[in-house]
């Protein structure tokens, strides 16, 4: 598939509008476009962020997310608090594998993602 090009990252959600609000806040971006009556909601990309698509699906998440986002943050405590304020959750565990320190969080529908401490 050498001719393939990256288009966007898609996150499935039962409530696409709520998920788009959560992810746009977490990623510091905004909604760019909606298609098919809000079934697909695209968040604006930028140099350090690919376009993110929130896709409305009928079924809730059931198992561990097999592909997830890894986000760099300067302050794990502040970022964790912000995610929880937005309706997300944290599993309570801080993980370390030199040189990385990270936490696994979830969006309001249970989609896991990691936040990792970055220096600078």
Secondary structure by P-SEA (a helix, b strand, c coil): cccccccbbbbbcccaaaaaaaaaaaaccccccccccccbbbccccccccbbbbbbbcccccccccbbbbbbbccaaaaaaaaaaacbbbccbbbbcccbbbbbbbccccbbbbbbbbcc
